[in-house]
Amino acid sequence: MSLNPDRFLEDLHRLRSFGASGQGKGVVRPAFTAVEIAARRWLASRMQEAGLKTHLDPVGNLFGLNGEKSLLIGSHSDSQPEGGWLDGALGVVAGLEIARAAKEAGGPPISVVNFQDEEGRFGILTGSDVWTGKISLAEADALTDTDGLTLSVARSRMAGRTREFLPHDMFTGFIEMHIEQGPGMDVSGDQIGVVSDIVGIREVRVTITGRQNHAGTTPMALRQDAFQALSTFNQRINERFSAVATPETVWTLGHAELSPNASSVVPGLARFALQWRDGDRERLIHMEQIMREVAAEVAREQRVKIELGEVGGIEPAAMDSRLKQALRTAAEDLAPGKWLDLPSGALHDAANVSQVMPSAMLFVPSIGGISHAFDEDTKEADLVKGLEVLNQAALSL
């Protein structure tokens, strides 16, 4: 069985052309946008040309199938609103090349998958959430993006082209190749990372309601300033989370909105999201308790109302020992002394898929540790080395 690295790189660059930003190698290809659907159709055509049977399920997951029982390789091709060219796309195109080379050689049976909305325009890992049964399609249909568009409306653009959900037992396991999205391997000089586990994540949307008032005539002691409450909340979260965190624990306060967001008005409303990640489930639970305590304290002290939305997320996921060993053996053979075991601080579809079948992940370096940005990049030699390691591991399985 012979891989074609040039064909692999050519397909990867061709996929980037769908939504190319014109800045660096970035792409703008959020799930269910016209350009994302066009990219998915192009990938389907490449799967068909490779002799794979294409299958689009109701939520938009695209499979290129080779037989009734196969190893599944893939990732996602949707991007952040301002994303990089490799995030997700690398795993899909690597899966396509390995499945295509296997098909050309007459075996073994390897299939490829392109999950939909991994980047969370509507949910968190929407396509794999639904396929693995974490949420129902009806629940997913009610999800909305930041503009209020529902998933049910977005996926209606695929009407007439989708088929049933595929059973999990069609596949012997799942491997996802991805850029690291962090600085670890770029700093250490390693070419390959074998993922030990994927951290869990929690996220909550918070609304602070104060009292909108005149910025010139309202005394400081009488203000119910929603932004000052947000600021205090953030400062206190940093202090309390730091007391229980490990070096791998991270948290982010983002997507903040103020109303009326005017320089001469005391803000009466603030909305934001708080997210925290860790590999230990009990620590995630403890951090939620801390978050609730801080919210109650700030509401009382600053005389505002703080409403906490539902806390969503995904549990930490350990990777399958047999699949990990196959990746380690291939890495030592093809990149001796240039690989390492490491956890994934980013969330991936493999976390969901690991709940229904043996799963593993392979990382290649990110230059400068940059991802979710237009200047995300990886050396082509590292991309090809990752492809070769993944291919050898797949064949050994």
N, C-alpha and C positions, 0 to 999 in steps of 0.2 A: 504494500500500500504506500503510495507516494503522495505526500502533501505538495501543494503548489503555493509557496509563500508569496510569489508575485501576484497570483490570482487573488489570494487572501487580502493582500494590501490594496490591490486595485478595487476590490469590492468594498473595503473599508472606506476608502476615499470617495467612492461613488455614493455610498450611503450618506457621507457627510454633505454631499451636494444638496441633499434634501433639507432645506432650512439653513444653509450656510449663511453665517452672519455677516461675512465680509470683514470681520475683525479677527485676526489670528485664524485659528482653525475652529472657532466656535460654531454652534448651531442653535437655532431657535425652532424646536420641534416638540412642543407640548402635546400630550396625548389627545387624540381625536381632533386635532386641527387638520386642515386640508392637507398641509404638507406632511404631517405625520401619517395620515392615511395613505398618501401617495408613496411614502417610503415603505410602508407595510405592503402595499401592492407590488412594489418593485422587488422586495425581498421574497414575496410569494412567487414571483416569476422566476427568480434565481433558484428557488427551491425546486420548482417544477422542471427547470432546465437541467437540474442535477439528478432528475429521476425520482425525487421525493414526492410523496402525496401530500398536498397542502390541506390544511383543516383550520378553519376560522371558527372559534367557539363564540357563544353569545356575548361574552364580555369583551371580545376582540383579541384574545390570545391566538397567535398564529403558530401552527405546528407544521413542520416538514417531516413527514413520517416515513420510516423505512421498516416495514414489517409489523407484525402484531406484537412483538416483544423486543424492545430495544433499550439501549442506554440513551438517556436524554441529555443534551448539552444546549445551553443557551443563556439568555439574559433578557434585556429589553432594548427598544430603540427609541422610546420617547425621551425627551430631555426636559431639563428645567427651563423656565422662561428665558434665561440666558445660560446656556449649557455648553459643555465641552463635547468634542467630536467622538470621544472614546467611551464615555460613561454609559455602560450598557451595550452600546453598539458593538464594542469589541467582542463581548461574549456571544452575541448573536452571529456575527460574521465568522468567528472562530468555530462555532458549532456548525455553521453551514459548510465551511471548508473541510472539516473533519468528516462530517456526514457524506459530503460529496466525494471525497477521496475514498472513503470506505465503499460507497456505492460503485465507484469506478472499478474497485478491486474485487468486487463480488462479496464483500462482507468485511467485518462483522456488522450486524445491524445497529446503526447509530442514527438517532433522530435529533432534530433541532427545534427549539421553541423560542418565540419572541413574545414575552409577556407584555400586556398592555398596562399603561398608567402606573409603572413602577415608581415614577417620581412624585406621585401623589397629587395630581391636579384635582382629583375628586376624593381620594381616600388616603391610604398610606402606601400599600402595595396592591392596588385595586385588582389587577388581573389575576395575580396568584392568590390573593385573599379569597376571591370567589372560586377559583378552580380547586383550591385545596379545602374549601368548605368552611373557612374561617368566618365568612359572612355569606349570606344568601344573595342571589342576584337581585331579589326584591329590595333587600336592605341597601345594596350597592346603588341601585337605581335612584334611591332617594338622596344620595350624596350630591353635594353641590360644589362647584368651584368658587373662587373668590368673587366672581361676577354674578353668582346666583344661578348659573346654568346647572341643570341636573344631569347626572350621568345617563338617565334614561333618554333624555333629549339628544345628548351627544352621541350615544351609540345607535340612535335611530338612523344615523348616516350610513350604517352598515346594513340596513334593512334588506333582506332577501339574499344576503351573501353568507350568513352565519349558519352553523350547524350545531349539533348537540355538544355538551361537554364530554371530553374524552375521559375514560376511566383511568385511574392512577395505575392500576396493575398492568397496563400496557408497557410500563417502563420499569427497568431493573434498578434504576437509580438516576440521579441528576447531578451534573457538575456545571458550575458557573465560573467562567473566567471573567476577570474584571481588573481594571486599574485599581491600585491601592487607595487612591484618593487621600493619601496622607503622606508625610515626609519620611516615614521610617526607612523604607527600602532605598529611597533616593539618597539618604544620608549614609546608610550602611554600605551601599554599593552592591547590594544583592540584586539578582535578576528575577528571582522567583519567590513568592510567598505562598505557603500552604496554610490556609485558614484553619485555626483550631476551633473557633466558635464565633458566632455573631452576637453582638451585644443586644440586649433588650432596650426598648425605647418606650417612653411615656410622653404624652403631650396633652395639654389642657388649654382651652381658650378661656381667657379671663376678661370680664367686663367690670370696669370701675365707674360708678356713677356718683358724681359729686354735685356741685351747684355752679352752673354757668353764671358768670357775673362780670361786672365792669372791672378792668384791670387797673384803672386809675383811682377808683373810689371805694374799692372793697378792702378794708383793713386786713393785714396778713393774719391776724389772730382769728378772724371770722371766716376765712376762706375754707371752702371745701373743694380743693383743687385736685382734679382727677390725675393730672400729670405728676404732681408732687407725691401723690399716693403711689403711683406707678414707680416713681424713682425710689421711694422708700422700700417698696416691695422688692424691687430688683436688688438693692443694696443688702437687704436682710437675707434674701435668698442666697446671694453670693456668700455671705458669712456663714449661714447655717449649713448649706450644702457642702462648703469647703471642710467643715468639721467632720463630715462622715465620708468624704470622697476618697477614692484611690487615685493614683496617677492616671488611670484610664477612664475615670468618671468624667462626663462632660454635661454641661447644661447650657441652654441658650434662651434668651428672651428676645423674641423677634416678631415680625409682622405687626408692628404697633401702629395704632391709628388714634389721633386725637380729634375731638370735636368741641368747638367749631374750628380749631386749628388756626386761630387768628391771633396776631401779636397783642391786641388790646383787649382780649377776652380771657378771663380765667377759665381754663378748660373744664367743662362739665362732664365729659365722658372720655374714657380711654379704653381701648380694646387692644389685646395683644395675646400672643401665644407663648407658653412656656414649655420647653421640651427638655427632658433629661434622659441620659443613656448610661447603661452600666451592664456588665456581664453577669451580675448577681441579682436574682429576682428579689430577694429579701431587701437588698439595699434600695432597689427601685420602689418597693412598697414603703420603706421608711422615708424616702425622699418625698413621696406623696403626702405622708403624714406631716412632714415638716412644712410643705407647701401650704397645706390647709391651715396649719397653726399660724403661719406668717400672714396669710390672707385675713384671718380673724383679727389678729393684732393690729394690722394696718387699718382695717376698716374701723375698728374701735378708736384708735388713736387719732385718726385723721377725719373722723366723722363722715365717712363715705360708705357706699354700699359696694361690696365686692361679690360678684357672682362667678362661680366656677362652673364651667361646662363639664361635660362628661370626660373623664380621663380615659383616653384611648392609647393604643400602642400594641406592642408585640413582645412576646417573651424571648429571653435569651435562647439561642439555638446552638447546640453542640453539633459539630460536623461528624459524619460517619467514619469510624476508625478504619474500616477496610478501604474506603475510597481515599481517605487521607494518606494511608500508607502507599497506595498506588501512585499518588501524586508525589510523595516524598521520594520514592524509589526512582521515578522518572526524573525528578529534579536533580537528584544526586548523580544520575547517569549523564544527563545532558548539561547540567550547570553545577558541576562539583564544587562544593565550598562556596557557592554563590546563591544559596537559598536559605530560608529560615521558616520556622513556624511563627505565626502571629495571629492575634485576634482581629476581627473586623469591627471597627468602631462605626462604620456606616451600615445602614440597613440594606438588605438585598432579598430578592425573591427566594434565594436558597433557604432563608430562614423559614419561610412558609412551607416550601416544598419538603423541607426536612421533617415536617410533621406527618407526611404521608408516604415518604420513601427515603432510602438512604441518599444523603446529599453531601456534597463537598464543594469547596471553592478554591480557586487558584488566582493569585494576585501577580501583576507585573507592576514595576515602579511608576509613580507619577512624578514627572520632572518638577522639582521644587515643592512637591506635595500639593500641587494645585489641582482642584476639581470644582465642578459646579461653577465654572467660569470660562470665558471665551478662550483664555490662554492655557487651558488644560492640554497636556501633551505627554507623550511617552516616546522614547527612542524606538525607531522601527526595528532595530536589532532585538530589543527587549520584547516587542510585540511578537516577533517571529519565534523567539525562544519560548515564550509562553505557549504559543500555538504548538510547538514541537513537544513540549513537556505534557501538555494536555492530551495531545494525540497519543503519545506513548502510553500514558496512564489509561486512556480509554481502551486501547488495544489490549492492555494487560488485564483489563476487567472482563 
